[in-house]
């Protein structure tokens, strides 16, 4: 059997990847801690404020509509 030592993404402990049934975590506890982070929306993708861009697009559409009416 292969033996690869990896670091648990939660507790940073080194463990044999193929001996853990909770891969990529070292234990059920670490797996559940990670799941809790997801359920509590602790992991988020940063999003820049697009409100200004939306306003600019709406303004351009409005100007185009006004120009088309003339």
PQR file with spaces between the fields and no chain letter, atoms N, CA, C, O and H, PARSE charges and radii, in Angstrom:
ATOM       1  N    UNK     1       0.845   -1.175    0.000 -0.4000 1.5000
ATOM       2  CA   UNK     1       0.000    0.000    0.000 -0.0000 2.0000
ATOM       3  C    UNK     1       0.893    1.242    0.000  0.5500 1.7000
ATOM       4  O    UNK     1       1.940    1.273    0.647 -0.5500 1.4000
ATOM       5  N    UNK     2       0.451    2.274   -0.749 -0.4000 1.5000
ATOM       6  CA   UNK     2       1.194    3.513   -0.803 -0.0000 2.0000
ATOM       7  C    UNK     2       1.162    4.210    0.552  0.5500 1.7000
ATOM       8  O    UNK     2       0.224    4.051    1.333 -0.5500 1.4000
ATOM       9  H    UNK     2      -0.399    2.249   -1.275  0.4000 1.0000
ATOM      10  N    UNK     3       2.203    4.976    0.806 -0.4000 1.5000
ATOM      11  CA   UNK     3       2.246    5.732    2.037 -0.0000 2.0000
ATOM      12  C    UNK     3       2.640    7.169    1.687  0.5500 1.7000
ATOM      13  O    UNK     3       3.764    7.434    1.259 -0.5500 1.4000
ATOM      14  H    UNK     3       2.965    5.105    0.172  0.4000 1.0000
ATOM      15  N    UNK     4       1.704    8.076    1.876 -0.4000 1.5000
ATOM      16  CA   UNK     4       1.939    9.481    1.599 -0.0000 2.0000
ATOM      17  C    UNK     4       1.586   10.262    2.854  0.5500 1.7000
ATOM      18  O    UNK     4       0.484   10.139    3.388 -0.5500 1.4000
ATOM      19  H    UNK     4       0.792    7.861    2.224  0.4000 1.0000
ATOM      20  N    UNK     5       2.529   11.063    3.314 -0.4000 1.5000
ATOM      21  CA   UNK     5       2.287   11.889    4.481 -0.0000 2.0000
ATOM      22  C    UNK     5       1.841   13.270    4.027  0.5500 1.7000
ATOM      23  O    UNK     5       2.516   13.929    3.236 -0.5500 1.4000
ATOM      24  H    UNK     5       3.425   11.163    2.880  0.4000 1.0000
ATOM      25  N    UNK     6       0.696   13.695    4.539 -0.4000 1.5000
ATOM      26  CA   UNK     6       0.142   15.006    4.195 -0.0000 2.0000
ATOM      27  C    UNK     6      -0.203   15.751    5.480  0.5500 1.7000
ATOM      28  O    UNK     6      -0.188   15.177    6.568 -0.5500 1.4000
ATOM      29  H    UNK     6       0.147   13.160    5.181  0.4000 1.0000
ATOM      30  N    UNK     7      -0.509   17.019    5.337 -0.4000 1.5000
ATOM      31  CA   UNK     7      -0.885   17.844    6.480 -0.0000 2.0000
ATOM      32  C    UNK     7      -2.389   18.069    6.464  0.5500 1.7000
ATOM      33  O    UNK     7      -2.965   18.423    5.435 -0.5500 1.4000
ATOM      34  H    UNK     7      -0.521   17.485    4.453  0.4000 1.0000
ATOM      35  N    UNK     8      -3.013   17.863    7.603 -0.4000 1.5000
ATOM      36  CA   UNK     8      -4.452   18.088    7.732 -0.0000 2.0000
ATOM      37  C    UNK     8      -4.734   19.576    7.524  0.5500 1.7000
ATOM      38  O    UNK     8      -4.087   20.417    8.149 -0.5500 1.4000
ATOM      39  H    UNK     8      -2.546   17.576    8.439  0.4000 1.0000
ATOM      40  N    UNK     9      -5.692   19.912    6.654 -0.4000 1.5000
ATOM      41  CA   UNK     9      -5.979   21.323    6.397 -0.0000 2.0000
ATOM      42  C    UNK     9      -6.575   22.044    7.604  0.5500 1.7000
ATOM      43  O    UNK     9      -6.586   23.274    7.645 -0.5500 1.4000
ATOM      44  H    UNK     9      -6.217   19.229    6.146  0.4000 1.0000
ATOM      45  N    UNK    10      -7.067   21.295    8.577 -0.4000 1.5000
ATOM      46  CA   UNK    10      -7.681   21.928    9.738 -0.0000 2.0000
ATOM      47  C    UNK    10      -6.695   22.105   10.895  0.5500 1.7000
ATOM      48  O    UNK    10      -6.466   23.227   11.346 -0.5500 1.4000
ATOM      49  H    UNK    10      -7.058   20.296    8.543  0.4000 1.0000
ATOM      50  N    UNK    11      -6.116   21.011   11.374 -0.4000 1.5000
ATOM      51  CA   UNK    11      -5.261   21.081   12.571 -0.0000 2.0000
ATOM      52  C    UNK    11      -3.772   21.127   12.254  0.5500 1.7000
ATOM      53  O    UNK    11      -2.952   21.321   13.151 -0.5500 1.4000
ATOM      54  H    UNK    11      -6.302   20.100   11.008  0.4000 1.0000
ATOM      55  N    UNK    12      -3.422   20.953   10.998 -0.4000 1.5000
ATOM      56  CA   UNK    12      -2.031   21.004   10.510 -0.0000 2.0000
ATOM      57  C    UNK    12      -1.170   19.833   10.994  0.5500 1.7000
ATOM      58  O    UNK    12       0.057   19.891   10.915 -0.5500 1.4000
ATOM      59  H    UNK    12      -4.088   20.795   10.269  0.4000 1.0000
ATOM      60  N    UNK    13      -1.805   18.781   11.489 -0.4000 1.5000
ATOM      61  CA   UNK    13      -1.084   17.583   11.921 -0.0000 2.0000
ATOM      62  C    UNK    13      -0.721   16.745   10.697  0.5500 1.7000
ATOM      63  O    UNK    13      -1.516   16.637    9.763 -0.5500 1.4000
ATOM      64  H    UNK    13      -2.802   18.734   11.552  0.4000 1.0000
ATOM      65  N    UNK    14       0.472   16.150   10.697 -0.4000 1.5000
ATOM      66  CA   UNK    14       0.879   15.249    9.618 -0.0000 2.0000
ATOM      67  C    UNK    14       0.271   13.868    9.857  0.5500 1.7000
ATOM      68  O    UNK    14       0.236   13.378   10.986 -0.5500 1.4000
ATOM      69  H    UNK    14       1.118   16.238   11.456  0.4000 1.0000
ATOM      70  N    UNK    15      -0.208   13.248    8.774 -0.4000 1.5000
ATOM      71  CA   UNK    15      -0.785   11.908    8.886 -0.0000 2.0000
ATOM      72  C    UNK    15      -0.654   11.188    7.554  0.5500 1.7000
ATOM      73  O    UNK    15      -0.436   11.811    6.515 -0.5500 1.4000
ATOM      74  H    UNK    15      -0.179   13.646    7.857  0.4000 1.0000
ATOM      75  N    UNK    16      -0.790    9.869    7.600 -0.4000 1.5000
ATOM      76  CA   UNK    16      -0.735    9.050    6.393 -0.0000 2.0000
ATOM      77  C    UNK    16      -2.075    9.175    5.656  0.5500 1.7000
ATOM      78  O    UNK    16      -3.119    8.788    6.180 -0.5500 1.4000
ATOM      79  H    UNK    16      -0.967    9.364    8.444  0.4000 1.0000
ATOM      80  N    UNK    17      -2.029    9.707    4.466 -0.4000 1.5000
ATOM      81  CA   UNK    17      -3.235   10.002    3.689 -0.0000 2.0000
ATOM      82  C    UNK    17      -4.110    8.767    3.495  0.5500 1.7000
ATOM      83  O    UNK    17      -5.328    8.843    3.661 -0.5500 1.4000
ATOM      84  H    UNK    17      -1.180   10.021    4.040  0.4000 1.0000
ATOM      85  N    UNK    18      -3.518    7.655    3.154 -0.4000 1.5000
ATOM      86  CA   UNK    18      -4.297    6.451    2.843 -0.0000 2.0000
ATOM      87  C    UNK    18      -4.807    5.713    4.078  0.5500 1.7000
ATOM      88  O    UNK    18      -5.657    4.832    3.955 -0.5500 1.4000
ATOM      89  H    UNK    18      -2.529    7.594    3.020  0.4000 1.0000
ATOM      90  N    UNK    19      -4.308    6.052    5.259 -0.4000 1.5000
ATOM      91  CA   UNK    19      -4.789    5.365    6.459 -0.0000 2.0000
ATOM      92  C    UNK    19      -5.988    6.080    7.075  0.5500 1.7000
ATOM      93  O    UNK    19      -6.635    5.533    7.969 -0.5500 1.4000
ATOM      94  H    UNK    19      -3.617    6.768    5.359  0.4000 1.0000
ATOM      95  N    UNK    20      -6.293    7.280    6.620 -0.4000 1.5000
ATOM      96  CA   UNK    20      -7.416    8.040    7.165 -0.0000 2.0000
ATOM      97  C    UNK    20      -8.670    7.799    6.338  0.5500 1.7000
ATOM      98  O    UNK    20      -8.646    7.901    5.112 -0.5500 1.4000
ATOM      99  H    UNK    20      -5.768    7.725    5.894  0.4000 1.0000
ATOM     100  N    UNK    21      -9.753    7.483    7.011 -0.4000 1.5000
ATOM     101  CA   UNK    21     -11.031    7.327    6.303 -0.0000 2.0000
ATOM     102  C    UNK    21     -11.733    8.670    6.169  0.5500 1.7000
ATOM     103  O    UNK    21     -12.802    8.757    5.564 -0.5500 1.4000
ATOM     104  H    UNK    21      -9.773    7.400    8.008  0.4000 1.0000
ATOM     105  N    UNK    22     -11.137    9.717    6.730 -0.4000 1.5000
ATOM     106  CA   UNK    22     -11.739   11.051    6.699 -0.0000 2.0000
ATOM     107  C    UNK    22     -10.978   11.992    5.770  0.5500 1.7000
ATOM     108  O    UNK    22     -11.003   13.208    5.957 -0.5500 1.4000
ATOM     109  H    UNK    22     -10.269    9.647    7.222  0.4000 1.0000
ATOM     110  N    UNK    23     -10.300   11.426    4.766 -0.4000 1.5000
ATOM     111  CA   UNK    23      -9.489   12.233    3.847 -0.0000 2.0000
ATOM     112  C    UNK    23     -10.272   13.405    3.298  0.5500 1.7000
ATOM     113  O    UNK    23     -11.453   13.243    2.991 -0.5500 1.4000
ATOM     114  H    UNK    23     -10.280   10.438    4.614  0.4000 1.0000
ATOM     115  N    UNK    24      -9.687   14.556    3.160 -0.4000 1.5000
ATOM     116  CA   UNK    24      -8.291   14.927    3.362 -0.0000 2.0000
ATOM     117  C    UNK    24      -7.980   15.317    4.797  0.5500 1.7000
ATOM     118  O    UNK    24      -6.923   15.890    5.063 -0.5500 1.4000
ATOM     119  H    UNK    24      -8.727   14.687    3.409  0.4000 1.0000
ATOM     120  N    UNK    25      -8.874   15.018    5.721 -0.4000 1.5000
ATOM     121  CA   UNK    25      -8.659   15.365    7.125 -0.0000 2.0000
ATOM     122  C    UNK    25      -8.090   14.182    7.880  0.5500 1.7000
ATOM     123  O    UNK    25      -8.216   13.035    7.451 -0.5500 1.4000
ATOM     124  H    UNK    25      -9.732   14.552    5.504  0.4000 1.0000
ATOM     125  N    UNK    26      -7.460   14.472    9.013 -0.4000 1.5000
ATOM     126  CA   UNK    26      -6.831   13.399    9.786 -0.0000 2.0000
ATOM     127  C    UNK    26      -7.826   12.664   10.667  0.5500 1.7000
ATOM     128  O    UNK    26      -7.579   11.522   11.053 -0.5500 1.4000
ATOM     129  H    UNK    26      -7.358   15.404    9.362  0.4000 1.0000
ATOM     130  N    UNK    27      -8.947   13.298   10.992 -0.4000 1.5000
ATOM     131  CA   UNK    27      -9.908   12.680   11.905 -0.0000 2.0000
ATOM     132  C    UNK    27     -11.321   13.163   11.606  0.5500 1.7000
ATOM     133  O    UNK    27     -11.529   14.111   10.849 -0.5500 1.4000
ATOM     134  H    UNK    27      -9.148   14.226   10.678  0.4000 1.0000
ATOM     135  N    UNK    28     -12.274   12.491   12.216 -0.4000 1.5000
ATOM     136  CA   UNK    28     -13.668   12.901   12.056 -0.0000 2.0000
ATOM     137  C    UNK    28     -13.883   14.291   12.651  0.5500 1.7000
ATOM     138  O    UNK    28     -14.647   15.089   12.109 -0.5500 1.4000
ATOM     139  H    UNK    28     -12.104   11.720   12.831  0.4000 1.0000
ATOM     140  N    UNK    29     -13.217   14.576   13.754 -0.4000 1.5000
ATOM     141  CA   UNK    29     -13.344   15.886   14.393 -0.0000 2.0000
ATOM     142  C    UNK    29     -12.966   17.000   13.416  0.5500 1.7000
ATOM     143  O    UNK    29     -13.709   17.969   13.262 -0.5500 1.4000
ATOM     144  H    UNK    29     -12.596   13.927   14.195  0.4000 1.0000
ATOM     145  N    UNK    30     -11.816   16.864   12.758 -0.4000 1.5000
ATOM     146  CA   UNK    30     -11.375   17.889   11.803 -0.0000 2.0000
ATOM     147  C    UNK    30     -12.347   18.006   10.633  0.5500 1.7000
ATOM     148  O    UNK    30     -12.599   19.106   10.142 -0.5500 1.4000
ATOM     149  H    UNK    30     -11.212   16.076   12.883  0.4000 1.0000
ATOM     150  N    UNK    31     -12.884   16.890   10.192 -0.4000 1.5000
ATOM     151  CA   UNK    31     -13.857   16.905    9.093 -0.0000 2.0000
ATOM     152  C    UNK    31     -15.118   17.661    9.509  0.5500 1.7000
ATOM     153  O    UNK    31     -15.662   18.443    8.730 -0.5500 1.4000
ATOM     154  H    UNK    31     -12.679   15.996   10.591  0.4000 1.0000
ATOM     155  N    UNK    32     -15.584   17.426   10.744 -0.4000 1.5000
ATOM     156  CA   UNK    32     -16.795   18.089   11.228 -0.0000 2.0000
ATOM     157  C    UNK    32     -16.570   19.575   11.490  0.5500 1.7000
ATOM     158  O    UNK    32     -17.475   20.384   11.288 -0.5500 1.4000
ATOM     159  H    UNK    32     -15.142   16.790   11.378  0.4000 1.0000
ATOM     160  N    UNK    33     -15.373   19.938   11.936 -0.4000 1.5000
ATOM     161  CA   UNK    33     -15.058   21.351   12.128 -0.0000 2.0000
ATOM     162  C    UNK    33     -15.139   22.074   10.785  0.5500 1.7000
ATOM     163  O    UNK    33     -15.698   23.168   10.699 -0.5500 1.4000
ATOM     164  H    UNK    33     -14.638   19.280   12.100  0.4000 1.0000
ATOM     165  N    UNK    34     -14.587   21.468    9.745 -0.4000 1.5000
ATOM     166  CA   UNK    34     -14.637   22.058    8.410 -0.0000 2.0000
ATOM     167  C    UNK    34     -16.078   22.150    7.912  0.5500 1.7000
ATOM     168  O    UNK    34     -16.475   23.169    7.347 -0.5500 1.4000
ATOM     169  H    UNK    34     -14.134   20.580    9.815  0.4000 1.0000
ATOM     170  N    UNK    35     -16.852   21.102    8.115 -0.4000 1.5000
ATOM     171  CA   UNK    35     -18.255   21.115    7.704 -0.0000 2.0000
ATOM     172  C    UNK    35     -19.003   22.240    8.419  0.5500 1.7000
ATOM     173  O    UNK    35     -19.822   22.929    7.811 -0.5500 1.4000
ATOM     174  H    UNK    35     -16.529   20.274    8.574  0.4000 1.0000
ATOM     175  N    UNK    36     -18.720   22.421    9.704 -0.4000 1.5000
ATOM     176  CA   UNK    36     -19.344   23.510   10.452 -0.0000 2.0000
ATOM     177  C    UNK    36     -19.009   24.872    9.877  0.5500 1.7000
ATOM     178  O    UNK    36     -19.857   25.764    9.854 -0.5500 1.4000
ATOM     179  H    UNK    36     -18.055   21.861   10.197  0.4000 1.0000
ATOM     180  N    UNK    37     -17.778   25.041    9.412 -0.4000 1.5000
ATOM     181  CA   UNK    37     -17.391   26.308    8.781 -0.0000 2.0000
ATOM     182  C    UNK    37     -18.237   26.559    7.533  0.5500 1.7000
ATOM     183  O    UNK    37     -18.697   27.677    7.303 -0.5500 1.4000
ATOM     184  H    UNK    37     -17.089   24.317    9.431  0.4000 1.0000
ATOM     185  N    UNK    38     -18.438   25.517    6.735 -0.4000 1.5000
ATOM     186  CA   UNK    38     -19.258   25.668    5.527 -0.0000 2.0000
ATOM     187  C    UNK    38     -20.707   25.997    5.885  0.5500 1.7000
ATOM     188  O    UNK    38     -21.315   26.877    5.277 -0.5500 1.4000
ATOM     189  H    UNK    38     -18.064   24.608    6.922  0.4000 1.0000
ATOM     190  N    UNK    39     -21.254   25.294    6.867 -0.4000 1.5000
ATOM     191  CA   UNK    39     -22.655   25.492    7.228 -0.0000 2.0000
ATOM     192  C    UNK    39     -22.898   26.857    7.855  0.5500 1.7000
ATOM     193  O    UNK    39     -23.973   27.433    7.685 -0.5500 1.4000
ATOM     194  H    UNK    39     -20.760   24.579    7.361  0.4000 1.0000
ATOM     195  N    UNK    40     -21.917   27.380    8.575 -0.4000 1.5000
ATOM     196  CA   UNK    40     -22.028   28.713    9.176 -0.0000 2.0000
ATOM     197  C    UNK    40     -21.622   29.817    8.213  0.5500 1.7000
ATOM     198  O    UNK    40     -21.544   30.985    8.591 -0.5500 1.4000
ATOM     199  H    UNK    40     -21.044   26.913    8.713  0.4000 1.0000
ATOM     200  N    UNK    41     -21.365   29.440    6.967 -0.4000 1.5000
ATOM     201  CA   UNK    41     -20.925   30.366    5.926 -0.0000 2.0000
ATOM     202  C    UNK    41     -19.643   31.083    6.326  0.5500 1.7000
ATOM     203  O    UNK    41     -19.465   32.271    6.057 -0.5500 1.4000
ATOM     204  H    UNK    41     -21.428   28.490    6.660  0.4000 1.0000
ATOM     205  N    UNK    42     -18.756   30.335    6.974 -0.4000 1.5000
ATOM     206  CA   UNK    42     -17.462   30.874    7.371 -0.0000 2.0000
ATOM     207  C    UNK    42     -16.506   31.015    6.203  0.5500 1.7000
ATOM     208  O    UNK    42     -15.587   31.833    6.242 -0.5500 1.4000
ATOM     209  H    UNK    42     -18.901   29.370    7.193  0.4000 1.0000
ATOM     210  N    UNK    43     -16.718   30.229    5.176 -0.4000 1.5000
ATOM     211  CA   UNK    43     -15.896   30.327    3.969 -0.0000 2.0000
ATOM     212  C    UNK    43     -16.663   31.179    2.967  0.5500 1.7000
ATOM     213  O    UNK    43     -17.794   30.862    2.600 -0.5500 1.4000
ATOM     214  H    UNK    43     -17.465   29.565    5.145  0.4000 1.0000
ATOM     215  N    UNK    44     -16.035   32.256    2.534 -0.4000 1.5000
ATOM     216  CA   UNK    44     -16.695   33.143    1.582 -0.0000 2.0000
ATOM     217  C    UNK    44     -15.725   33.535    0.487  0.5500 1.7000
ATOM     218  O    UNK    44     -14.519   33.642    0.709 -0.5500 1.4000
ATOM     219  H    UNK    44     -15.116   32.513    2.832  0.4000 1.0000
ATOM     220  N    UNK    45     -16.263   33.744   -0.678 -0.4000 1.5000
ATOM     221  CA   UNK    45     -15.464   34.222   -1.798 -0.0000 2.0000
ATOM     222  C    UNK    45     -15.536   35.749   -1.757  0.5500 1.7000
ATOM     223  O    UNK    45     -16.628   36.317   -1.765 -0.5500 1.4000
ATOM     224  H    UNK    45     -17.243   33.657   -0.859  0.4000 1.0000
ATOM     225  N    UNK    46     -14.381   36.415   -1.712 -0.4000 1.5000
ATOM     226  CA   UNK    46     -14.428   37.875   -1.678 -0.0000 2.0000
ATOM     227  C    UNK    46     -15.014   38.434   -2.973  0.5500 1.7000
ATOM     228  O    UNK    46     -14.671   37.989   -4.069 -0.5500 1.4000
ATOM     229  H    UNK    46     -13.494   35.953   -1.705  0.4000 1.0000
ATOM     230  N    UNK    47     -15.885   39.395   -2.829 -0.4000 1.5000
ATOM     231  CA   UNK    47     -16.542   40.004   -3.980 -0.0000 2.0000
ATOM     232  C    UNK    47     -16.341   41.505   -3.890  0.5500 1.7000
ATOM     233  O    UNK    47     -16.576   42.119   -2.849 -0.5500 1.4000
ATOM     234  H    UNK    47     -16.163   39.756   -1.939  0.4000 1.0000
ATOM     235  N    UNK    48     -15.901   42.086   -4.998 -0.4000 1.5000
ATOM     236  CA   UNK    48     -15.754   43.537   -4.995 -0.0000 2.0000
ATOM     237  C    UNK    48     -17.125   44.168   -5.165  0.5500 1.7000
ATOM     238  O    UNK    48     -18.043   43.555   -5.711 -0.5500 1.4000
ATOM     239  H    UNK    48     -15.710   41.587   -5.844  0.4000 1.0000
ATOM     240  N    UNK    49     -17.249   45.384   -4.696 -0.4000 1.5000
ATOM     241  CA   UNK    49     -18.513   46.097   -4.787 -0.0000 2.0000
ATOM     242  C    UNK    49     -18.801   46.421   -6.247  0.5500 1.7000
ATOM     243  O    UNK    49     -18.063   47.178   -6.878 -0.5500 1.4000
ATOM     244  H    UNK    49     -16.504   45.882   -4.253  0.4000 1.0000
ATOM     245  N    UNK    50     -19.854   45.857   -6.770 -0.4000 1.5000
ATOM     246  CA   UNK    50     -20.197   46.072   -8.179 -0.0000 2.0000
ATOM     247  C    UNK    50     -21.335   47.068   -8.331  0.5500 1.7000
ATOM     248  O    UNK    50     -21.807   47.295   -9.445 -0.5500 1.4000
ATOM     249  H    UNK    50     -20.453   45.242   -6.257  0.4000 1.0000
ATOM     250  N    UNK    51     -21.781   47.663   -7.242 -0.4000 1.5000
ATOM     251  CA   UNK    51     -22.900   48.591   -7.301 -0.0000 2.0000
ATOM     252  C    UNK    51     -22.601   49.752   -8.247  0.5500 1.7000
ATOM     253  O    UNK    51     -23.459   50.140   -9.039 -0.5500 1.4000
ATOM     254  H    UNK    51     -21.397   47.479   -6.337  0.4000 1.0000
ATOM     255  N    UNK    52     -21.399   50.305   -8.172 -0.4000 1.5000
ATOM     256  CA   UNK    52     -21.040   51.419   -9.048 -0.0000 2.0000
ATOM     257  C    UNK    52     -21.073   50.998  -10.514  0.5500 1.7000
ATOM     258  O    UNK    52     -21.532   51.757  -11.367 -0.5500 1.4000
ATOM     259  H    UNK    52     -20.702   49.990   -7.529  0.4000 1.0000
ATOM     260  N    UNK    53     -20.594   49.804  -10.808 -0.4000 1.5000
ATOM     261  CA   UNK    53     -20.619   49.313  -12.185 -0.0000 2.0000
ATOM     262  C    UNK    53     -22.058   49.135  -12.666  0.5500 1.7000
ATOM     263  O    UNK    53     -22.384   49.478  -13.803 -0.5500 1.4000
ATOM     264  H    UNK    53     -20.221   49.187  -10.115  0.4000 1.0000
ATOM     265  N    UNK    54     -22.914   48.598  -11.800 -0.4000 1.5000
ATOM     266  CA   UNK    54     -24.314   48.411  -12.162 -0.0000 2.0000
ATOM     267  C    UNK    54     -24.979   49.759  -12.450  0.5500 1.7000
ATOM     268  O    UNK    54     -25.754   49.888  -13.398 -0.5500 1.4000
ATOM     269  H    UNK    54     -22.649   48.319  -10.877  0.4000 1.0000
ATOM     270  N    UNK    55     -24.668   50.762  -11.623 -0.4000 1.5000
ATOM     271  CA   UNK    55     -25.241   52.091  -11.828 -0.0000 2.0000
ATOM     272  C    UNK    55     -24.786   52.677  -13.160  0.5500 1.7000
ATOM     273  O    UNK    55     -25.578   53.284  -13.880 -0.5500 1.4000
ATOM     274  H    UNK    55     -24.038   50.658  -10.853  0.4000 1.0000
ATOM     275  N    UNK    56     -23.508   52.494  -13.485 -0.4000 1.5000
ATOM     276  CA   UNK    56     -22.981   53.014  -14.749 -0.0000 2.0000
ATOM     277  C    UNK    56     -23.647   52.341  -15.939  0.5500 1.7000
ATOM     278  O    UNK    56     -23.976   53.004  -16.923 -0.5500 1.4000
ATOM     279  H    UNK    56     -22.864   52.001  -12.900  0.4000 1.0000
ATOM     280  N    UNK    57     -23.846   51.050  -15.859 -0.4000 1.5000
ATOM     281  CA   UNK    57     -24.486   50.304  -16.950 -0.0000 2.0000
ATOM     282  C    UNK    57     -25.922   50.776  -17.125  0.5500 1.7000
ATOM     283  O    UNK    57     -26.370   50.996  -18.250 -0.5500 1.4000
ATOM     284  H    UNK    57     -23.579   50.512  -15.060  0.4000 1.0000
ATOM     285  N    UNK    58     -26.650   50.935  -16.017 -0.4000 1.5000
ATOM     286  CA   UNK    58     -28.030   51.406  -16.095 -0.0000 2.0000
ATOM     287  C    UNK    58     -28.095   52.800  -16.701  0.5500 1.7000
ATOM     288  O    UNK    58     -28.989   53.088  -17.496 -0.5500 1.4000
ATOM     289  H    UNK    58     -26.286   50.757  -15.102  0.4000 1.0000
ATOM     290  N    UNK    59     -27.154   53.669  -16.332 -0.4000 1.5000
ATOM     291  CA   UNK    59     -27.115   55.022  -16.880 -0.0000 2.0000
ATOM     292  C    UNK    59     -26.866   55.000  -18.393  0.5500 1.7000
ATOM     293  O    UNK    59     -27.495   55.748  -19.141 -0.5500 1.4000
ATOM     294  H    UNK    59     -26.427   53.435  -15.686  0.4000 1.0000
ATOM     295  N    UNK    60     -25.956   54.147  -18.832 -0.4000 1.5000
ATOM     296  CA   UNK    60     -25.671   54.035  -20.262 -0.0000 2.0000
ATOM     297  C    UNK    60     -26.895   53.527  -21.030  0.5500 1.7000
ATOM     298  O    UNK    60     -27.193   54.013  -22.120 -0.5500 1.4000
ATOM     299  H    UNK    60     -25.445   53.539  -18.224  0.4000 1.0000
ATOM     300  N    UNK    61     -27.591   52.561  -20.464 -0.4000 1.5000
ATOM     301  CA   UNK    61     -28.802   52.037  -21.103 -0.0000 2.0000
ATOM     302  C    UNK    61     -29.858   53.134  -21.192  0.5500 1.7000
ATOM     303  O    UNK    61     -30.522   53.288  -22.217 -0.5500 1.4000
ATOM     304  H    UNK    61     -27.349   52.166  -19.577  0.4000 1.0000
ATOM     305  N    UNK    62     -30.003   53.886  -20.122 -0.4000 1.5000
ATOM     306  CA   UNK    62     -30.973   54.968  -20.100 -0.0000 2.0000
ATOM     307  C    UNK    62     -30.634   56.015  -21.169  0.5500 1.7000
ATOM     308  O    UNK    62     -31.517   56.488  -21.884 -0.5500 1.4000
ATOM     309  H    UNK    62     -29.464   53.761  -19.289  0.4000 1.0000
ATOM     310  N    UNK    63     -29.357   56.369  -21.271 -0.4000 1.5000
ATOM     311  CA   UNK    63     -28.933   57.339  -22.290 -0.0000 2.0000
ATOM     312  C    UNK    63     -29.177   56.810  -23.690  0.5500 1.7000
ATOM     313  O    UNK    63     -29.603   57.553  -24.574 -0.5500 1.4000
ATOM     314  H    UNK    63     -28.639   55.984  -20.690  0.4000 1.0000
ATOM     315  N    UNK    64     -28.909   55.525  -23.895 -0.4000 1.5000
ATOM     316  CA   UNK    64     -29.117   54.933  -25.221 -0.0000 2.0000
ATOM     317  C    UNK    64     -30.599   54.967  -25.572  0.5500 1.7000
ATOM     318  O    UNK    64     -30.971   55.305  -26.696 -0.5500 1.4000
ATOM     319  H    UNK    64     -28.563   54.921  -23.177  0.4000 1.0000
ATOM     320  N    UNK    65     -31.451   54.611  -24.595 -0.4000 1.5000
ATOM     321  CA   UNK    65     -32.904   54.641  -24.848 -0.0000 2.0000
ATOM     322  C    UNK    65     -33.380   56.047  -25.192  0.5500 1.7000
ATOM     323  O    UNK    65     -34.212   56.218  -26.083 -0.5500 1.4000
ATOM     324  H    UNK    65     -31.149   54.336  -23.682  0.4000 1.0000
ATOM     325  N    UNK    66     -32.861   57.051  -24.497 -0.4000 1.5000
ATOM     326  CA   UNK    66     -33.238   58.432  -24.768 -0.0000 2.0000
ATOM     327  C    UNK    66     -32.786   58.865  -26.162  0.5500 1.7000
ATOM     328  O    UNK    66     -33.514   59.564  -26.867 -0.5500 1.4000
ATOM     329  H    UNK    66     -32.184   56.912  -23.774  0.4000 1.0000
ATOM     330  N    UNK    67     -31.582   58.445  -26.555 -0.4000 1.5000
ATOM     331  CA   UNK    67     -31.073   58.770  -27.869 -0.0000 2.0000
ATOM     332  C    UNK    67     -31.865   58.082  -28.975  0.5500 1.7000
ATOM     333  O    UNK    67     -32.075   58.652  -30.046 -0.5500 1.4000
ATOM     334  H    UNK    67     -30.992   57.876  -25.982  0.4000 1.0000
ATOM     335  N    UNK    68     -32.303   56.852  -28.707 -0.4000 1.5000
ATOM     336  CA   UNK    68     -33.094   56.114  -29.698 -0.0000 2.0000
ATOM     337  C    UNK    68     -34.455   56.748  -29.912  0.5500 1.7000
ATOM     338  O    UNK    68     -35.005   56.672  -31.011 -0.5500 1.4000
ATOM     339  H    UNK    68     -32.132   56.390  -27.837  0.4000 1.0000
ATOM     340  N    UNK    69     -35.010   57.371  -28.881 -0.4000 1.5000
ATOM     341  CA   UNK    69     -36.334   57.989  -28.973 -0.0000 2.0000
ATOM     342  C    UNK    69     -36.270   59.267  -29.812  0.5500 1.7000
ATOM     343  O    UNK    69     -37.274   59.677  -30.396 -0.5500 1.4000
ATOM     344  H    UNK    69     -34.564   57.433  -27.988  0.4000 1.0000
ATOM     345  N    UNK    70     -35.100   59.893  -29.874 -0.4000 1.5000
ATOM     346  CA   UNK    70     -34.982   61.165  -30.610 -0.0000 2.0000
ATOM     347  C    UNK    70     -34.906   60.974  -32.075  0.5500 1.7000
ATOM     348  O    UNK    70     -34.805   61.949  -32.820 -0.5500 1.4000
ATOM     349  H    UNK    70     -34.285   59.560  -29.400  0.4000 1.0000
